[in-house]
Every structure is written in structure tokens, then in C-alpha cells.
Amino acid sequence: MPIIVNLDVMMAKRKMSLNELSEKVGLTLANLSILKTGKAKAVRFSTLEAICAALDCQPADILEYKA
């Protein structure tokens, strides 16, 4: 998959746990875990916006394209 999800990297930089992010974003741990491991088929813009707001980052900090 050419899209790499760096959610765990940003969470580590912000010293935030999956539980903490889940509470701030309003997503279940299961859904966040699927996204974090790169197994998600799609991401809603509203979800991406909430994650970026909680982690104080840009979408490019979380998602990376590798050819």
C-alpha cells in the first residue's frame, strides 16, 4: 500500500496514548487501531480534521505517499 499512516509517530511525538486520542477525537479504540496500523480502507475528512486538531499537526504529518 503506497499510503503510509504515521499516526503512531505523531502520537509518540505528542506523548499521547491511543486511549487519550480516542477520547479527544470521539472514535473507538478499535477504529483508531485500524487506522494506526494502516488497515483502514478510507478516512473521513472530519476524522482526519479531529485527529489533526487533537495532535496539533497537519494531515501530511499523519499520511505519507510512497511510490
RASUL-V653517 format. One record per residue. RES is the residue in one letter. PHI is phi in radians with two decimals (NA if undefined). OMEGA is omega in whole degrees, -180 to 180 (none if undefined). D_LAST is the distance of its C-alpha to the last C-alpha in whole Angstrom. Layout:
# RASUL-V653517
res;phi;omega;d_last
RES;PHI;OMEGA;D_LAST
RES;PHI;OMEGA;D_LAST
This chain:
# RASUL-V653517
res;phi;omega;d_last
M;NA;-176;9
P;-1.32;176;6
I;-1.65;-180;9
I;-1.78;179;10
V;-1.74;-179;14
N;-1.83;-178;16
L;-1.08;-180;19
D;-1.13;178;21
V;-1.15;-180;20
M;-1.15;178;22
M;-1.11;179;25
A;-1.15;179;25
K;-1.08;-179;25
R;-1.61;-179;28
K;0.93;-178;30
M;-2.09;179;30
S;-1.47;178;30
L;-1.10;178;29
N;-1.09;-179;32
E;-1.12;179;33
L;-1.13;179;29
S;-1.01;179;30
E;-1.15;-178;34
K;-1.21;-175;32
V;-1.57;-179;30
G;1.49;176;32
L;-1.95;177;30
T;-1.25;177;31
L;-1.05;-179;30
A;-1.09;-179;28
N;-1.17;177;26
L;-1.14;179;25
S;-1.12;178;24
I;-1.08;178;22
L;-1.16;-177;20
K;-1.08;-178;20
T;-1.46;178;19
G;1.42;-178;16
K;-1.60;-180;18
A;-1.24;178;19
K;-1.52;-178;18
A;-2.73;176;18
V;-2.36;177;20
R;-1.27;178;23
F;-1.07;180;23
S;-1.14;177;26
T;-1.20;179;25
L;-1.07;178;22
E;-1.09;-180;25
A;-1.15;178;27
I;-1.14;179;25
C;-1.10;178;24
A;-1.15;-178;28
A;-1.19;-178;29
L;-1.69;-178;26
D;0.89;-178;27
C;-2.52;178;23
Q;-1.80;178;21
P;-0.95;180;18
A;-1.18;176;15
D;-1.29;-176;17
I;-1.79;-177;17
L;-1.95;-177;13
E;-2.37;178;10
Y;-1.79;176;7
K;-2.18;-179;4
A;-1.37;none;0
